[in-house]
Amino acid sequence: MVDRVAERAVDYAGAIAEHLEGTGLRDMPEAAIARAKQRLIDSLGNVLAGVHATGNAAARAAFAGYGGRPEATAAGVEERLPAPHAALLNAMAMRSYDFEAVGAEAADASMVAAHISGTTVPVALAAAERAGRDGTAFLEALILGEDLASRLAVASGFHTASGGDNTGTVNVMGGAAIVGRLEGFTQRQYRDALGHALNQMAGTVQNLFDKADSFKLPQSLAARNAIVAADLAKCGFGGLDDALGAAFGFFRLFSPAPRPEALLEGLGRSFYADMIIKPWASCRAAHPALDAVLRLRSGHGLTPDDIERVEIHVTPTTKRGFTGQRFADDPRSEVDGLFSIPYNVAVGLIEGTVRPEHLDVAYMARPDVRELLERVELVDSLPPDEYQTAEAVVLTRDGRRLHQRVEDPLGDIYRNPLSDAAVRDKFRRNIEFAGREERVGDELIAAVERVEDLDDLTPITSLLAAR
């Protein structure tokens, strides 16, 4: 439990508000700025790739149907929408293939489960477009909001076994900070906005166990709620004094293993965010196993016909979790493939990768995919603390026993980063998957590279609109 005496001695919301008001791009290391641009490129590709995923047309019909002021652009929608709705729909598109950046970064280069960019980028785009802010204001607000969300995830001690989904908690506060920065908030307004964010937090990992399309809602509703929280504060609607450290604040209500002091460590000097850019379109919990079989496939020239059986060794928690369930006999949407270790292993062995095009229901029903799936077995043999590790054992039809252990799956900026070229290749393939012209990718990359020089975000948002 949180030490209530120590907690009351620190005004957490006040410290955050002062930081948000007084910190700018001039205070941010070049490396943090470069990483933010790389995540932005990756995010824009994921938004466009996810527009037509299952359920998204229905969501667009619902939110476009509300009408309202034309403030911001939503991918796949002809007319501009109110900023909260545009942010929600872009966040939903980005989450659709679980391909966006993940992993809240801690000071010791460890990771806490999180999907931050999937909310913060749509919020920053919508709020900056609405306010007519320039690229410098957009970039510094984005970095500040992502840093806050990452710090909150780490300080909360979040883990998915708690049953919550922190895309619907920490992201709301990070997003509200972004809007506040773009609107020039006072410290009192930041306090109010954080309080309004607290009152809108929600999310359950049951969505993932049920393989429901609603797994996208916590992240996308967080985008809408972040803007609502900040808009209420801007209009003078009063909120909590300290939504973080109060007796029934964030650390009490949404923190499985709280370490409040971590929130303020190195504040204003280090700027944290998602620390993993995904190489494959699937839950990060599947990546150690996928990476292991891809290394075996490449190193030994394996084809599916060579394989007698595949054992994937994981922790007991992983096997019991939402990625360890038996793959559906009758998959309904991308969700079934995204959150299945056996499915990712089978596709990886067939294709050498897992991308959005491999998450189509028709692809999932292919006889070769289903047949190979029957030869993949999960074994809960690893120690509990090796939850980011997997071991693959492939038994071949000619009698070989091939083994690969992976502790450093591809994508982690500290241990096994994607190269900038690989990130851009992923982006361009997502643009192609979205059915957009190659020039769209070229123009988006050019705009992001010089985002500080943009007078407004039109060079980016104009390319997200429906075509």
PEGILIN-V912881 format. One record per run of one state. SS is the DSSP state (h for helix, s for strand, l for the rest). FROM is the first residue (numbers start at 1). LEN is the number of residues. If there is no record, write none. Layout:
ss = (SS;SS)
from = (FROM;FROM)
len = (LEN;LEN)
This chain:
ss = (l;h;l;h;l;h;l;h;l;h;l;s;l;s;l;h;l;s;l;s;l;h;l;h;l;h;l;s;l;h;l;h;l;h;l;s;l;h;l;h;l;h;l;h;l;s;l;s;l;s;l;h;l;h;s;h;l;h;l;h;l;h;l;h;l;h;l;s;l;s;l;s;l;s;l;h;l;h;l;h;l;h;l)
from = (1;4;9;12;23;25;28;30;50;56;65;72;73;81;82;83;96;102;106;111;113;117;132;135;157;160;163;164;165;166;169;170;183;187;199;204;205;206;210;213;235;250;254;260;264;267;268;270;271;274;277;284;301;304;307;316;321;334;339;341;352;356;359;361;365;367;374;376;383;390;397;401;407;412;413;420;434;438;450;451;454;458;462)
len = (3;5;3;11;2;3;2;20;6;9;7;1;8;1;1;13;6;4;5;2;4;15;3;22;3;3;1;1;1;3;1;13;4;12;5;1;1;4;3;22;15;4;6;4;3;1;2;1;3;3;7;17;3;3;9;5;13;5;2;11;4;3;2;4;2;7;2;7;7;7;4;6;5;1;7;14;4;12;1;3;4;4;6)
